[in-house]
Amino acid sequence: MRGTMQFGGMLKNSFIDYPGKICSVVFTVGCNFRCPYCHNPNLVHGNGDVSLLGEGVLAFLKKRRGLIDGLAITGGEPTLHGALLPFLEKMKVEGFPVKLDTNGSRPEVLADILDRGLVDYVAMDLKTLPEAYPQGLGAPSDIASRLKRSIALIKNSGVRHEFRTTCVRPFVSVELMPELGTLIAGADRWCLQSCRLDDVLNPDYFTDPDAAQFTPEEMDMLKAAATPYVADCRVR
């Protein structure tokens, strides 16, 4: 459904969410995955406050022009919203760079966005092997082909991009990194994100939270295994 873009929240200033820019961050409501370690559980089910409208975001950015370099749109999953493209068109007209975060589940929407040059940076989650998404992440059974199409679209788009992996067992291991790396080989950047298991969507999934998390030394091992596949690999 198209119409007015609605958001569930806004971070007015961020130095870390859009590489190389000072940005504002807006959060869409609703997600089609159920990752147990998700740190935005209030956004996942789509029943949060959506009183922040796209027009309000645009008005804020206009007032902060010169102080804010761009906008990062995250979620939830932004590509679920029919009003996303009209909102991106308005951002383009106003000259505000946009970074889009996505789980890659809707390649048809992503293709439209990229073909029309509506974003300047894309960050896609690569949570584990695509074939394993339905078992642990609540994804639909046909998700693997959709994720692989999104990966190809992003890599071939000419748009600055990164892939992001939240590192938590059993979804990630050193042994899996070559398979994951092969999927995104040649990408601009691969960010490996440490995971805390407090205030997550489904804490009961992790019977031993300490064992599920990677130590700093183990994160370095993951990075060493991932580095050969991309231009830039880093731990966050």
ZIRAFEN-V119291 format. One record per run of one state. SS is the DSSP state (2 for helix, 1 for strand, 0 for the rest). FROM is the first residue (numbers start at 1). TO is the last residue. If there is no record, write none. Layout:
# ZIRAFEN-V119291
ss=SS from=FROM to=TO
ss=SS from=FROM to=TO
This chain:
# ZIRAFEN-V119291
ss=0 from=1 to=5
ss=1 from=6 to=7
ss=0 from=8 to=8
ss=1 from=9 to=14
ss=0 from=15 to=22
ss=1 from=23 to=27
ss=0 from=28 to=40
ss=2 from=41 to=44
ss=0 from=45 to=51
ss=1 from=52 to=53
ss=2 from=54 to=63
ss=0 from=64 to=64
ss=1 from=65 to=65
ss=0 from=66 to=67
ss=1 from=68 to=68
ss=0 from=69 to=69
ss=1 from=70 to=74
ss=0 from=75 to=77
ss=2 from=78 to=80
ss=0 from=81 to=83
ss=2 from=84 to=94
ss=0 from=95 to=96
ss=1 from=97 to=102
ss=0 from=103 to=106
ss=2 from=107 to=115
ss=0 from=116 to=120
ss=1 from=121 to=125
ss=0 from=126 to=129
ss=2 from=130 to=137
ss=0 from=138 to=142
ss=2 from=143 to=155
ss=0 from=156 to=159
ss=1 from=160 to=168
ss=0 from=169 to=173
ss=2 from=174 to=183
ss=0 from=184 to=189
ss=1 from=190 to=194
ss=0 from=195 to=202
ss=2 from=203 to=205
ss=0 from=206 to=208
ss=2 from=209 to=212
ss=1 from=213 to=213
ss=0 from=214 to=215
ss=2 from=216 to=229
ss=0 from=230 to=232
ss=1 from=233 to=235
ss=0 from=236 to=236
